[in-house]
């Protein structure tokens, strides 16, 4: 599903070069729940961006869902993301002027589905995350945990193969964090999604199938997670 | 179309800012629409106001110099002249503190029915005007504004001549376009003599009615030739030409107003652009999220530009409506009254409203294009890193 081969990512800031990733190789199989862990500045978010098609590597090769992302244009990357990737962010990043249903519907605006089908799918996605009855509430009227559930519904509404989550529990209390981790695990188990999550949260270790530790842009080790035990 | 609800929600997220920006655009478009009515309004006014077979004869040196009253007989004797009437400015004021509130002239009563036949003054009123030494005929506009009726007596104090006169209203010019008060020239002449002054020996304007429009050109030359090398040379023209020249003096003024309007519109572009920039800047994070979920640069650019254009178009439509309503109110309030200048002729036509809307569209496009382009081309990963 995801193939990272000898990938480096170098940013230039003025005359300085910042090596965010150095010669990272990684294989993630379909349907796996994977955590990328490491201290701040270790390169885990950079790796997530490459997997999600938000960024391109300076060298090496990124292949996701059978597509080589290195050479895709901005528009082709946007189409790739719309078709194959769902996003969950730390701060939920819902559009505040839209209610939960309209937020979930957003990725479907990029499809040719008629409005009735779009809304029906948005309702289904909200039902999957347990928020069917809150569909007409705006983000400000929802708790942090509920907002993150709406964000997950938005991520899965277009039925992507991959869901990327950047610190999805970073802004939640313990109870909600565990619920969200459980929900992401269920996406893998029940809907065969590949979930790649960046996290600092040690609670995540017992939900994921595998954990990849990064430090200073280098992949240090890969270990098995608790797998939802 | 499927993005319209999304665009509308974004547009109304800060209602006060949106309303203020739309209000500024509406005001600018209303102003432009009103000014665009000026040329057409003046033309319409000219057509209504002036006749092609009525001539105006004044002193070549200007209105203030006057003409010897004896000229009128010579003019009346020229072939093609149906009638001629003199106008002499009285400058009467009902209340000296308020000054002269409507034009008033001493006039030759016997020629009124011929020279201003198109005014349709009732024959019995014209007859009463001829018979009544202190009789006056007053335009309907002035009659209404001062709540006067036929039979009323009006006392006025002279500002151009040192005599105060009392008039009896014996007739009305049945048209809102005429604000004048006319009274007998002889009445002023006698009042001056009674006050120990010389009589009325001059006149300000001679109005001449010609029997055939084809004779107007030769007659204009003939009148001026008749008085060439005399003590007061004349300048003759048709009434339409006379008013056209008067309006042409306003053209420079109108040009300045249009220039200022253009600058105001430009300021509105800057205001709208600033609003669009602020609106986009505070949504960089959201825009990055939209890009992340698959919105292309072109789509981001399109929706942001559409937002700016929708806002300005709504503002423009409101502005066009405001200007239309304002001109209707003006027409209703003031009537078709030349003393109010071109105001009465202002009509916001469909074409002018469309021009106003195009201006609004232009403002929207110009103000929205730069912030929309900037937001569309920002890198998504870079923005997500900066914002979150």
Interface residues (C-beta under 8 A of the other chain):
Chain A: X45 X49 X52 X54 X55 X74 X75 X78 X79 X81 X82 X83 X86 X87 X89 X90 X91 X93 X95 X96 X97 X98 X102 X106 X107 X109 X110 X115 X154
Chain B: X2 X3 X5 X6 X9 X10 X12 X13 X285 X286 X289 X290 X291 X292 X293 X294 X295 X296 X297 X298 X299 X380 X381 X384 X385 X388
